[in-house]
Every structure is written in structure tokens, then in C-alpha cells.
Amino acid sequence: MTINEHLTTFAGLPIVSWDAEETPADPAAVAWRLHDEDEAGNLAEAFERLLERAGPGGPVALVVGQWSEAFEEPFPLELLTGNAQRLTALRALFLGDMTFEECEISWIKQTDVTPLLESFPALEVLGVRGSDSLELRPVRHENLRELVLQSGGLPAAVVRAVGASDLPRLTKLELWLGVENYGGDARADDLAPILAGRSLPALTHLGLRNAEIADEVAAAVAAAPVVARLTVLDLSMGTLGDAGVEALLTGQPLTHLERLDVSHHYLSPELAQRLTDELPGVTVDVSGVQKEEEWGRYTAVSE
């Protein structure tokens, strides 16, 4: 699977580009998209035009798409952090909404995104796509409710930083762990603080997706304290096989879940059916069965 379409909605709002022909009647009822396809670089000009159209306090939701040389240089975060006083309405931010034609996910150059959380204490949703040079330092944030990190390979240091952060209102956490070949060197031990759940007391939706080590992750999840208060467990897009599902089924009860997603998997028909049969009150997604090739299993997204 490749990412071949831009987001059309974000934070529950339709997305409108900064250079759209018409300005919405209510600029606060849309998510604004900032992008720069000009190799000469007009990002600052585009940002100013966006602010003019978004109204007082700036956009409620902002999606940052392509920027010039995204495979070589990270998005200039200071464009946002340096204008925090003009972005007082900002509640949701997605950084790196690019298709594979614009920049492959594992080529998107990122940076330390901690300043975004430090500069916007009212932020409720943060999504980041791409993990080349991605960094995160442990942080306390009072209002963040959703954190999504999409990658073809998420560095273990970033996973550990998430687990070391204090996010008392976070209800949704989604990590695309990826593959080691693209920097995804996290192991189950790196997930331990997240799975313990002590710093994430409000968490109800946990996605550990796109994992090359999906069976290892499933075995760790099977005994994880945080699972008892989840409503959604998402282990999709990875290399999950029979061993991982056996661990889930012999671990703690999962019947309290509303949804369990293991789509894009390498399960035998017998284990897929057993998983569904043993969780009759749970919506279980076992779609997208994959065939293991002689050279191994693949995650849904890597390069």
C-alpha cells in the first residue's frame, strides 16, 4: 500500500487549501491546508495569505502538505512556533500530508517536533507523517487528546519519548512502528511505559500499526495493563501471524473492546475465524489477508 491521496478531512472538518478560489463563509468551520509546490519557496507568503483568510486567531485546524525539498529539509517549525500569538485558535495540526508522488513517507524529513507542543498548550490533535530525523522529547501537555505518528520506520527513541511524556487527556495514540530498514528499531520493551498506561490515564484507543514486529507487539499487548480500559485496539497494517493471535487469545480478556483491528495480516483461516468466534461482542476486522512470500512478510507501508 502507498499513500496516494491527500487528506480530505481533518479533525472532523473538510480541508480547504490556502489558495482555494473561494473563502468559506465560516473560516473556522474548515481545516486549512498549507503547502508550497514552488521550488523557489513561497511558503511564508502562502502562510500569510492563509492567515488573512482564516480569520482572527488563525485556523482551528491546520494541515501542512508539501514543502520545497521535503526529502532534504524539514518543515520550518518556526513559521508556526514563531507566530504562536497569531495562531491562538489552533487546536489540531497535521504535519506532512504528502502522497508518495510528492515524497515517499520514509523520505519525508522531519525534526524535533517538541516545540509544537510547547508553543501550543491548547493543541488537542497532533499528527505527523514521516520519521527521517524525527525527534520528540518527553513533555507534559495538558490538553492533547490525539497523537498520531505515521511512518515507515519509527525510531525507538521517539517511542520511548511518548512513553515518558505526561499526557493526562490523551484518548487516542496511534504509532506506525514500521520496519528496521527505514529506522523502525523499536522493540516491545520500548513500548512498556505506554502499555503500562500510567502516564496516559485517559487512553481508550491504542494503535500499534504497520509493525514489522507485530507478533512481538501482540504478545506484549496480551499482558498490558492499559488494555483493560481500551475500547479500540488497532494492530493493523503489520505482519501479524498466528503466533501473535495465539498470544492475544491466551492473554487477558478482550471481550470489553468495541473494536479490534488486525487487518492486513498473515493469519491462517483457522486463527482468523477463531479470533472472531471468541470475541462475539467485538467488531473484529480480519480483512486484508496477505500471503507470506519466500522472502518474508511485509508491512502495509514501508518506503
Secondary structure, DSSP 4 states (H G I P E B T S, - for coil): ----S--SEETTEEEEETT-SS--SSGGGSEEEE----TT--HHHHHHHHHHHH-TT--SEEEE---TTTTTS---THHHHTTGGG-TT--EEEE----TTT--GGG-B--B-HHHHHH-TT--EEEEE--BT-B----B-SS--EEEEE-SB--HHHHHHHHHSB-TT--EEEEEEE-GGGT----HHHHHHHHH-TT-TT--EEEEEEETTHHHHHHHHTT-GGGGG-SEEE-TTS--BHHHHHHHHHSS--TT-SEEE--SBB--HHHHHHHHHT-TTSEEE---B---BTTB---S---
